């Protein structure tokens, strides 16, 4: 597959429930994913994602039950987070999203 990213208007697909874009060349997830509040599945494993911290709003997607972001060239410290499983990744990115205004990170979220 040769998909390198998502269309800039993907955030307008408010009723979208599933994105399967595994084994492509995607380098980053767009910030407007935060508007896909019905998204339940996000599979972007085996891509070229260089961080899981962006978009922070990924943590705002509370309906996600199937999150696959492994097998991407992310930094070692973030790989540890990925290794802890999808629920921890979701909690971590949610904490980052909520901390933007507070200048603090609470992983108890």
N, C-alpha and C positions, 0 to 999 in steps of 0.2 A: 504494500500500500504506500501511497505517496502523499497523503494528507499532511500539510505542514502547519495547519492552524484551523481555527474556526472562523466562520463568517462573522463580521462585526455586529450583525444584527441577531445573533443567536439568542441574546437576552430577551428578545421580544417573543420568543416561543414559550410563553408562560405555562402552557399545558404539557410541555415536553416532559416525559417521565424517564427516558432512557437515552444515554449517549454511549455508544460503543465505538471507540476510535483506537482500538489496540493495534499495535504493530504498524505505526506510521512514523512520521518525522515531526511530530508536534513538539515545539520547544517551550511553549508556555500556555497556561490556561487563561482565557480572557477574564477580566474583572466582571464583565456583565453576566457571567454565570450566576452571580448572586441573585439574579431576578428569576431564575428557574426554580421557583419554590416548590414545584411538584416533582422535581427530579429525584428519582429513586435509585437509578443506576448510573454510575460514571466509571467507565472502564477506559483508562488511558495507559495501561501497562505497555511496556516495550515501545516507548517513544523516545524522545530526546528532552524530556522535561529536566530542567536543571535545578529546580527548587519546588518544594511543596508549600512554601510560605506564601506564594503568590498564586492566585489572589487570596488575601486574607478572608475575603467574603465566602470562600469555599465552606468555611465553618458556619455560615448562615444558612446553608442548605440542610435543614433539619430532617427532611424526608429521606435522605440518602441511606439506603440499607446495603447497597453493593458498591463499594468504592475500591477500585483497583488502580493503584499508581506505582506498583513495584516494577522493577526492571527498567528503571530510568537512571540516567547519570546524575543523580542528585548527590550533594555533599554528604560525607560520612555522618555528620551529626544529625542530618535529616533522615538518613537511611535508618538510623536507630529508631526514629519515630515511626517510620513506615513498617519496620519489623515488628513493632508492638501491635499492629493490626489496624484495620479501617476505623474502628470506633475511637481509638486513641488519636489517629490522624484527624478525624473530624473534631474531636474535643480540642486538640492542639490548635487547629486553624480557627476554630470558633473563639478560643481564648485570645488569639492574636487579633482577630477581627474586633472583639469587644474592647481590647486594650488600646486600640489606636487613639482614642480620645483621653484615656486615663493615664497613659504612659506607664502602665504596669501590666504584668502578665500573671493571670490567675489560672493555673491549670486545673483547678477544682471545678471549672465550669462544665 
